Amino acid sequence: MGATKRDISGVFAGGLQTPGRVSSLSPNGITFQTPQYLPQWTEVGVLMRLPGAGRQAHRPVDCRGVVVQCAKRAAGEGFEVSLLFLDLPKRAAARLATGARTAAPTSLSIVR
């Protein structure tokens, strides 16, 4: 994707392990709270585990995303980040489309 830029701010030096509360999750993207500012249009790696049963619960979802919005929260500290998935695997997209999106990921990591 040509519109994204590589992050050189150092924000992701150790990764953003388990950002705050996830407020939205769909096959298109995710919105979550984080204490750190993430520059808009930054491409990031996303590693998450979705709620589920059987083998699906143990298989992490690994994809890329781009930060489309990072806004200071009106109440409280931190930022609200909207991230658009760029290459979410088809199986994960199907799981999210059929109801897994009603629950937050059991783990979420954002890396450069």
TIDRENRO-721234 format. One record per residue (C-alpha): residue number from 0; residue in three letters; chain; x, y, z. Coordinates in steps of 0.001 Angstrom, whole numbers. Example, Ala and Ser with C-alpha at 12.3 -4.5 7.8 and 13.67 -1.06 7.14 Angstrom:
<atoms>
ATOM   k   r c      px      py      pz
ATOM   0 Ala A   12300   -4500    7800
ATOM   1 Ser A   13670   -1060    7140
</atoms>
This chain:
<atoms>
ATOM   k   r c      px      py      pz
ATOM   0 Met A       0       0       0
ATOM   1 Gly A    1724    3163   -1157
ATOM   2 Ala A     -66    5596    1152
ATOM   3 Thr A    1406    4153    4330
ATOM   4 Lys A    4725    5117    5831
ATOM   5 Arg A    7164    3233    7972
ATOM   6 Asp A    7105    4272   11618
ATOM   7 Ile A   10434    5680   12843
ATOM   8 Ser A    9099    7270   16029
ATOM   9 Gly A   10226    4449   18317
ATOM  10 Val A    6676    3941   19622
ATOM  11 Phe A    6815     286   18608
ATOM  12 Ala A   10305    -474   19888
ATOM  13 Gly A    8963   -3222   22158
ATOM  14 Gly A    5565   -3608   20538
ATOM  15 Leu A    2275   -2466   21987
ATOM  16 Gln A    1267   -5571   23922
ATOM  17 Thr A   -2407   -5870   24741
ATOM  18 Pro A   -3643   -2348   24164
ATOM  19 Gly A   -6587   -1215   26266
ATOM  20 Arg A  -10237   -2031   25777
ATOM  21 Val A  -11392   -3046   22294
ATOM  22 Ser A  -14546   -1142   21387
ATOM  23 Ser A  -15119   -2493   17883
ATOM  24 Leu A  -13956   -5531   15921
ATOM  25 Ser A  -15054   -6515   12421
ATOM  26 Pro A  -13646   -8148    9289
ATOM  27 Asn A  -12660   -4636    8177
ATOM  28 Gly A  -10758   -3490   11240
ATOM  29 Ile A  -10533   -2873   14955
ATOM  30 Thr A  -10959     108   17275
ATOM  31 Phe A   -9181      52   20627
ATOM  32 Gln A   -7869    2285   23398
ATOM  33 Thr A   -4177    2712   24055
ATOM  34 Pro A   -2040    4980   26222
ATOM  35 Gln A     299    5677   23291
ATOM  36 Tyr A    -258    7881   20260
ATOM  37 Leu A     -28    5985   16960
ATOM  38 Pro A     651    8158   13911
ATOM  39 Gln A   -2093    8161   11296
ATOM  40 Trp A   -1389    6117    8113
ATOM  41 Thr A    1270    4047    9878
ATOM  42 Glu A    1303     422    8749
ATOM  43 Val A    1559   -2019   11660
ATOM  44 Gly A    1542   -5744   12300
ATOM  45 Val A   -1389   -7174   14224
ATOM  46 Leu A   -1280  -10433   16167
ATOM  47 Met A   -4452  -11415   18012
ATOM  48 Arg A   -6279  -14413   19386
ATOM  49 Leu A  -10015  -14479   18860
ATOM  50 Pro A  -12425  -16137   21261
ATOM  51 Gly A  -13466  -19571   20081
ATOM  52 Ala A  -13524  -23260   20744
ATOM  53 Gly A  -11315  -26113   19640
ATOM  54 Arg A   -8303  -25568   17417
ATOM  55 Gln A   -9489  -22105   16350
ATOM  56 Ala A   -9006  -20789   19895
ATOM  57 His A   -5309  -21667   19831
ATOM  58 Arg A   -4484  -20339   16370
ATOM  59 Pro A   -3346  -16691   16443
ATOM  60 Val A   -4438  -14340   13671
ATOM  61 Asp A   -1471  -12566   12112
ATOM  62 Cys A   -2085   -9733    9657
ATOM  63 Arg A   -1185   -6152    8805
ATOM  64 Gly A   -3199   -3015    9363
ATOM  65 Val A   -3003     722    8887
ATOM  66 Val A   -3896    3357   11485
ATOM  67 Val A   -6716    5425    9981
ATOM  68 Gln A   -7448    7496   13074
ATOM  69 Cys A   -5848    8144   16446
ATOM  70 Ala A   -7807   10594   18574
ATOM  71 Lys A   -7358   11775   22141
ATOM  72 Arg A  -10093   10257   24298
ATOM  73 Ala A  -12699   12768   25470
ATOM  74 Ala A  -12972   11128   28880
ATOM  75 Gly A   -9974    9640   30603
ATOM  76 Glu A   -6434    9237   29399
ATOM  77 Gly A   -5008    7794   26228
ATOM  78 Phe A   -6141    7536   22651
ATOM  79 Glu A   -8827    5793   20618
ATOM  80 Val A   -7244    4080   17583
ATOM  81 Ser A   -9086    2873   14483
ATOM  82 Leu A   -7100     358   12482
ATOM  83 Leu A   -8048    -956    9033
ATOM  84 Phe A   -6983   -4540    8299
ATOM  85 Leu A   -4972   -4879    5089
ATOM  86 Asp A   -4615   -8640    4755
ATOM  87 Leu A   -6813  -10366    7332
ATOM  88 Pro A   -6822  -14112    6558
ATOM  89 Lys A  -10070  -15363    5001
ATOM  90 Arg A  -10774  -17777    7871
ATOM  91 Ala A  -10436  -15012   10455
ATOM  92 Ala A  -12644  -12696    8395
ATOM  93 Ala A  -15275  -15426    8169
ATOM  94 Arg A  -15152  -15985   11951
ATOM  95 Leu A  -15576  -12263   12586
ATOM  96 Ala A  -18430  -12028   10086
ATOM  97 Thr A  -20288  -14872   11817
ATOM  98 Gly A  -20229  -13547   15347
ATOM  99 Ala A  -16765  -13680   16907
ATOM 100 Arg A  -16719   -9883   16650
ATOM 101 Thr A  -19182   -9612   19539
ATOM 102 Ala A  -16344  -10447   21934
ATOM 103 Ala A  -12987   -8759   22239
ATOM 104 Pro A   -9838  -10639   21237
ATOM 105 Thr A   -8363  -12619   24117
ATOM 106 Ser A   -4997  -11056   23246
ATOM 107 Leu A   -3887   -8283   20920
ATOM 108 Ser A    -409   -7092   20005
ATOM 109 Ile A     486   -4230   17677
ATOM 110 Val A    4020   -4218   16264
ATOM 111 Arg A    5882   -2301   13613
</atoms>
